Amino acid sequence: MKPHKIITLLFVAILPLIATAQNQPQIKIGTKGIPHGVNETGVAETISVASFAKDGTLHVTKDNKVYTIESFEISILPKKGNDLIGPLVLNATRGNGNISDLKNMPEIKNYKSDGTRIFIERLTASCADCTDMNTITVKAFSINLKE
């Protein structure tokens, strides 16, 4: 097969995968955070303690539409001590219903320091305005706090 045909074939095979990946819901920490596809694995975002204290909120979006976070499990590994806290199951019926606001959670309040790792698992979110993927489950990811 000629090289230009191979390149054309690869382009035709890969283009739909790229388009599909771009149309997936994304999750990020804070309004200026790095967006990650909800199906990515091994996501470990490192953010400063100061940024987390100001804007430590989970955001799930797709095509400028916002998902409501329904539930997730959270575990905290403080730098001091080897005891993993959690997993704690959080759902939208808790408190004021805004479980996406990590920075103000009582469980995290005492652990917002350099070296703390926060693990999020089994996050489910829903989007009333979305025509497809109305309910999603985000794979596990972690947040590493640094000075």
C-alpha positions, 0 to 999 in steps of 0.5 A: 500500500502506498504511504499516502493511502496509509496516512489517509486510512489512519486519518479516517480511522483516528478522526472519529476517535478524536471527535468522540473524545472531545465531546465527552464530559470533563471534570476539573478542580476549580474554575481555572483547573485542568479539564480531564475527560471523565473516562481518563484513568490515573488522573492525579491533579496537583494544586496549591493549598492556596488555590484549593482554599480559594476555589476547591470546587468540582466542576463537571461540564459537557458542551457548556452544560453543567452537571449536578454532582449527585454522589461520590466517595472521598478518602483523605490521606494526610501528610502527617500520619499514615491513617487513611480517612474514609471512604466517606460516601457523600450524596446531594441530600447532605447539608445544602446539597452542594457536595461539589464544594470540597474546600468547605467540607468539614472532613477536609477542613483540618487537612488542607495542607501540603502533602495531603492527598484527596481521593475521589471515587464513584462520582455520579453526576446528572445533566438535565439539559443534556441530550445524551449522557444525562447521567455519568460516572467519573472514574477515580482520581486524586488531588494532591495538595502542595505549598 
